[in-house]
């Protein structure tokens, strides 16, 4: 039975065997022994997250920060602090950072170091009254919710770590709204079961609510299911967020240094989803400092047109006012 298999091994086995339909059912993420402590009860997309259709359109000020890809947590944290200051200056409602932007986009980071850095940037955002959508890889201990207490290293050594590729959401008040953990984990079609499927635990799709607005978050491949790096079926997560009531999607990407050839595919996917779902998509990415991004940071309007585009090389900050219907 599924419940007798460790969750990460179950997903990896499904990818190798071609059992991609498993990812399509939102209940599947609850099937293994371990599931994220941040997840809401899974329900069918058609009935989840119903929003008030009588509400009038709202204006939201969003900001994004494209930073230099690095495995140095201290340098990453300093960069994010700079972005929070800029976001506060323009009174942004939310600041979005790239995939793995605080921890570095890899799994072999120090759990405690990253946890402490998360607390500091979240506190800075709270003091600045800026909502923070923080892209970071994050580790939790088995049967440990990791609230405000970090287990000592001696105890931690006896407990299994679970690694997630997340975007952690904080309201402008500082309230922790929860996290989205990447679902459509990347793996080479030539070596299914390797890469992110081996390194991270997949999450469950959910929406978030703040100040009467319902929003969703996706991480990189969650939106576009890139050919060559996707060994499971496309679960069309953007569409499912819309059916769950999402009025805007925040897309955190980490494709620094990867070939520019992918840009038409990535960006046309974003534009088509924004147009077909009739909701804005806010994106930010990381940069290697020299190579143009294969998915430019910025904002796509509900008509599929890019209304804000950041420069595609190096550290960049952008902001935009969007209407959320």
Residue, then its C-alpha position, 0 to 999 in steps of 0.5 A: x500500500x502507498x502508506x507503507x512507502x516513504x513519501x519521497x521514495x514513492x514519488x521517485x518510484x512513480x517518476x521512474x515507472x511513469x506513474x505520473x497520474x499520481x501527481x494529478x490528484x491533490x490527495x496524493x500528496x497526503x498519501x505518504x507517511x511524511x507530508x508538509x506541516x504547512x499544508x491545508x486539507x486537500x480538496x477538489x479544485x472545483x470546490x476549493x478556495x471559493x472567492x467572493x465574486x461580488x468583491x470589487x477590483x483591488x489594486x496591489x503593489x507588487x515588487x520582485x527582486x532578481x538576485x545573483x545566484x549564490x550558495x552563500x547564505x550570508x550574501x543572499x540574506x544581505x541582498x534580500x535585506x536590500x530588496x526589503x528596504x527598496x520594497x518598503x520605500x515604494x510601500x509594496x504589499x508583497x516582495x517576491x524573491x527567486x527560487x532558492x534565493x536565501x539558502x542557495x538553490x541546492x539541497x546540501x545547506x545547513x538547516x539551522x543557518x538557513x532557519x535563522x536567516x529566514x527568521x531575520x529577513x521575515x522580521x525585517x519585512x515585518x518591521x518594514x510592513x512589507x509582505x514577503x514571498x521568500x524563495x528558499x530551500x528549507x529543511x524540517x526535522x521528522x515530527x518537528x514543526x520547526x516553529x520558533x525553536x531550532x532543535x539542538x544539533x545533537x538531537x537533530x542528528x537522531x532525526x531525519x531531515x526533510x528538504x523542501x524547495x519552497x516559497x514561504x509567505x509572510x503578510x505585511x503584518x509579519x503573520x506567517x501565511x504558510x508555504x508552497x513547496x515545489x510540486x513538479x520537481x525536475x528530473x532528467x528524462x535520461x535519468x528519471x528519479x534523479x535531480x530534484x525528485x531525489x533531493x526534495x519532498x514535493x508539496x501540495x497545491x494550495x491558495x493563500x489569503x490576505x486582505x480579501x485577496x486570494x493568491x497562489x504561488x508556483x515554483x519554476x517548473x510547476x508552471x511550465x513543465x519544461x521538456x527534457x526536465x519533466x518525467x511526470x505528466x503536467x498537472x496544469x497547476x496554474x489552471x488548478x490555482x484558478x479553479x481554487x479561487x486564485x486572483x493572482x499567481x506569484x511565480x518564483x524561478x531559479x534558472x540562472x545560467x541555463x540556455x536562452x533557447x528556453x526563453x520562448x517556451x517559458x515566457x509564452x507559457x506564462x503569457x498564455x496562462x495569464x491570458x487564458x486564466x485572466x489573472x496577472x502573473x508576477x515572476x522573478x528569477x535569479x541571475x548568474x551575472x552574465x547570461x541573459x535570463x531564459x525567463x525574464x522577471x516582471x509582471x504579465x497582465x491578465x491579457x497576456x501582455x508583459x506590463x513590467x519587465x526587468x533587465x535580464x542580467x544581474x541584480x534587479x529590482x522591479x515594482x508594479x501596480x496590478x489590478x486584482x479582480 
